[in-house]
Amino acid sequence: MKIALVSAYDYAHPGGVTEHVRHLASGLRRRGHDVTVFAPCSDRELAERDTDFVRVGRPFPIPMHGSVARITVSLHLTNRIKHYVRDSGFEVIHYHEPLMPVLPVTALRYSRTTNVGTFHAFARSNVGYYYGKPLLKRYVRRLHARIAVSNPAREFVRHYFPGDYRVIPNGIDVGRFLNQPAYPELRDGMCNLLFVGRLEYRKGLGYLLRAFAQLKPQYPNLRLIIVGDGPLRRWYGNFIARKQLEDVVMAGYVPAAELPRYSAGCDVFCTPATGDESFAIVLLEAMASARPIVATSIDGFREVVTHGREGLLVERKSRRQLTYALQTLINNPAMRAEMGQAGLQKARQYDWERVIDQVTDVYRQAIDSAQPAPAVRLEPSLSPR
């Protein structure tokens, strides 16, 4: 099949949707499909190196759901996008966050082929969906198949746009994490806690730092490794300095190729996110390294972690419960090993090869059932200029 993958987000910036698109494209190509990715990109050189990637606009940071979405907002790209989707001969165009401006929703408007949309996001509410529903529902009707990456993501989008959504989770490359050697400096007798995530409030690192500060006097051989970057990096650095916390390593941004060695070097993986997580890809990656989990009991995390089996789930924003859960696993190596093995078995269910089987099945069903999509007619005042 000739397939286009359309993403709203900066292809040069690490993020869940971008990584999903990158791995999906690679897996589809391994199976002989002709795949082109369309996305905005802040790195022109990256776009020029990848012959199967088309850079569509420059991304701009837009605050959204407690995070920052790097998307293109230029309406001057309309004719270019129209040319790509109408003149390239794609059998399937697969939109990731199909209702995001400007690229996905514009491509969906002008497409004349089979359209598949994957909805990744989860939040307690969406102002754009709420107020834009009268217009956006016309675009949703142009999708021949709808996918959600988790049950929470499905219920979130279905609240605004009812219909059938097939749940196909994010995938992971289990082989990339399994049996990887840890960095030698992490195998020095210390008990390592690992956090991986963007340094922003909703990821909950502040709660983990406070729990670590409480545990450290009792466990002198305890170390916290923080992998990730973001707007609160300086604030967290100042907190560590003020509290004079020893054995806290701020590794910053780590390339995807190096992450498995950090996971292999940890004893407990912890992510105390406060909410708005549709899927727990970072948890699955740690589980693929056979590491036990301590995480908050939020919708996206409960999808993959069962309390007491692959890890321990705690109430969000509860430093007391977080501290107790970490202490439980620090004190019990046998429990850590048992949960790590259970996590590995769960992670195998999300291997990319299985996910790609499900996605290609959706493509074939969508092609078989596709009817010519009705043109979207906009009011003159709403038409892009």
N, C-alpha and C positions, 0 to 999 in steps of 0.2 A: 504494500500500500504506500501511497504517497501521502505523508502526514505532516501537518503543521502543528506545532505546539506554540501557543500564544500565552505569554506571561505578562502581567502588569508590572512586575518588579524589576529593579536594577539587577541585571544579570551578573554584574561584577561584584555585587555585595552579598555576603553570606546571609542566608535566610532559609526558612523551611520550604517555602514554595519554590524558590530558585533551585535548591538542591533536589527537590522532587522532580522538577522539570529536567534538570541536567541528567539525573540517573535514569529517568524514564526514556529520554531521548537515546541515551547510550544503549539501554537494554533493547529498545525497539530496533535500533540499527544492527545489533548483534543478530537479530532474527531476520535480517534482510530487508527491512522496511527503509524507505527513503524519507528521512526526517529532517525538517528545517525548524529551528527555533526562532521565534520573533519576540523581542523584548527590548525595552530601553536599556542602555548600558553606559555607565560613567567612564569606562575604560575603552577608549577607541582602539588601542593596540590589541586588546583581548578580542574585540569584535573583528578586527582584520585578520587575526590568526586563525579563527575558527570559520572554515568555509561553509559549515552547515548552520551558521548563526547569522541572523540579519538584525542589525542594530536599528531600532525604530525610536528615535528621539533620545533626548537626554533626561535622566531622572531628576526629580526634585523631592526633597524631604517634606512629607506632609504628615503632621501628627494625626494618629488614628488608633483608637482603642488602647490608649495607654502606651503605644509604641510609636515608631516612625516608619511610614511607608514611603519607599523611594520609587515614585512612579512618574511617568511623563504626563504632563497636563496640557501639552500644546495641541490646539485644534487645527493648526496648520498642516498636520500630518494626515489629514483625512484622505486626500487624493492618493497619497502614497500607499496608505493602508488598503484603500479600495483596490488599487492596482495589484497588490500582493495577493489578496484573497480571491480576486476574480480571474486573474490571468496566469496563475501558477499551476493550475491543474491538480490541486489537492483533492484527494478522495475524502479525507477527514480533516477538519480543523478542530483541535482540542484546546479549549480555552481554560486557563487556570485563573480562577476568580473572574468569571465572564462578565460580571456587572461592574467591574472596576474601570474607571476612566484611565486614559483615553483609549489606549490601544485595544484591549479586549472587546469593549462594548462597541467600538467603531468597526472592528473586524467582523463582529457578529452581525452588525447592521447590514453590511454589504455582502456577506457570504452568500454564495449560491450552491454550496455543497453541504455535505453532512456535518452537522455541528454537535460537538460533545463538550459539556462543561463540567469542570471539577470545582467544587466549593470547599475551600480549605478553612475558612475562618469560623471562629466561635466567639461570641460576646454575649453579654446579658441583653444588649439592645443595639440597634443600628439606626442612627438618625437618617442616614442616606437612604436606606431601604424603606424606612417608614414614610418619609416625605416623597421619595422618588418612585414609590410603588406604582402609581398610575402609568408612568412612562416605562419603568423597567420591566413590568410584566409583559410588555410587547416583545422585549428582547428574550425573556425567559422562554416564551412560546416558540422561539426560533431554534431552541436546543432540541435535537432529536434524542438525546440521552443526557441524563444528569447523574453526576457522581458526587458523593460527599466522602471526605476522608475519615469520618468517624460518626458515631451516632450523635454526639453533641453538635457537630457541624451540620448534620442533616436536620436535626430538630430546629436549629437556629435558622437556617435558610427556609425551611418549610413553613415556619411561623409567618413569614412574609410572602412566600411564593409556594403555595401548596402544590403537591405533585409527587411523582415517583422519583426517588433518589436511591441509587444503588451505593451502598457503603463499600468502598475499596480503600483500604488504609494506605498511608505512606509506607514505602518499602525501605528496607535496609539491606546493605551488603554484608550478610553475616560473616562471610569468609574474610572480609577486610578486618574484622575485629577479633576473630577467633584465634587464640594461641599466638597473639602478638607479643614480642618481648617488651617489657617495661624499660623505661630509661633507667640506667644503672643508679643514678642519683636518687631515684625514688624507691630503690630497694636497699635502704640503709637501716632497716630496723624500725623506722617510724610507721605509725598507723596513719594512712593517708585518707582524708576526705576529699572528694572531688566535686567541684561545681563547674558546669559548662553552660553558658548562656550569655545572652546580651545583658550588659550592665545597665539595666533600667529597673524602675521600681517594681513592675509587675512580676519580675523574675524572682524577687524575694531574697536576694543575697543579704540584705541587711539583717534579716531574721537569722540566717545561718551564721553570720559574723557574731551576732550577740550570743547565739548558742555556743559557738566555738569559744568565745571569751569566758563563758561560764564553765566549760569543760576543761579548758587548757590547764588550769592549776591542778586539777585532779589527775590529768593524763599528760605528763610532761613530754611524752613521745608522740603526741598528736600533732598532725600537720594538716593544713587546709590549702588546697591548690585551686586557684580560681582561673578558669580558662574562658576568655571572652573579653570583649571591649564594648564600650557604649558611653552614653552621656553621663553616667554616674561614676565613672572610673575615678575621677579626682576626689569625689566625695567619699567613696569607699576607701581610697588611699589615705585620706585625712583621718577617717575613723580609725583605721588600723594604727596610724601613728599616734593619735590621741590616747587610744587604749593601750598603747605599747604592746600590741599583740605580736608575739614571736611565732615563727614557723608558719607564716601566711605567705604563700607564693602567688603573686599576681602575674600569671604567664602572658596575659594579653591575648590578642588574636593568635590562634593556632591554625595552620593550614589543615585541611581535611586529612591529608596523608599522615600527619603526625598525631592526630587525635587518638587513634587506637592505642598508641603507646602510653598516653596519659591514662586512658581507661584501664589498661593492663596494670598500671602502677598504683591504682587506688585500691583501698580496702572497702570503702563505702562510697557510693555515688549519691549525692544529695541535691535535690532541686525543690526549694520551698516556694514555688510560684504561687502568686495570690489569686490567679484566675485567668480567664480568657485564653486558655490553651485548648485548641481543638484536638490536638494529637500529641503524643509524648515521644517524638522521635529521639530526643536525647536520652530518654530512659531506655528505649529499645537498644540503642547503641551500647549503653553501659551493660545492659542485660546480655547482649551478644558477646561481651567480654567476660561473661559469667560473674558479674559483680552485683551484690545486693543493693537495693534501692531504699532510700528514705525520701519520701515526697509528700506533698500536700494532697489531701483527699478532694481533688477537684475533678470535674467531669472528664476532661481530656486524659488525665492520669489514670483514673479508675478504668478506662478502656483497656489498659495493658497491664496494670499492676493490681494483683489481688492482695489485700492486706494479710500478712502472715505467710504468704506463699513466696512471691518474688521479692517482697520487701515489706516495709512498714509505712502506712499512710497516716498522716497526722492532720489535725484541723488546720486550715490555713490561718496564717498570722498568729499562730500559737507558739511562742518561743519555748514555753514549758514542755509541750508535747514533742516539739522538735528535738529539744535537748535530751529528753528521756529516750526517744527512739534511737538517736545516735549513740547514747550511752549503752543501750541494750545491745546494739550490734558491736560496739567497741569491746564489750565485755565477753562476747560470745563468738569466737572464731568458727565454731562448728555451725552455728546458725547462719553466719555469713556464707559459708561454703554451700550449705544446703539451699539457701535462697538464690545464690549465684547460679547453681545448676538448674534450678527451676526457671530462673529468668532466661537462661540460654535456650531451654526447650521452648519457652514462649516466643522468644525472638525469632526462632526458626520459622514460625508461622507467618512472619512478615518479610521473608526474604524476597528480594526484588523479582526473582524469577516467577514466584507465585503471583505477585502483584501484576506483573506484565501479562501473565495469562488472563487475568481478570479484565484488565484494561482492553486488550485486543478482542476479547469476547464482547465487550460493550461496543467497540468499533463495528464489529461485524453485524451485531444486532441493529445498531443504529443505521448502518448502510442499507440493510434489508428493509427496514421499516420507514426509511426517510421518504418524505414527500417534499415537493418544492416548497421551501419556506416562504410564507407571505412577506412581502416587503414591509419594512417598518416605515410608517408615515408619521413624520413629526410635525408638530405645529410650527409655522414659520418662525415664531419667536424662540423656539427651542433648537432650531437647526444649527449645526456647527457651521461656522464661517471660515 
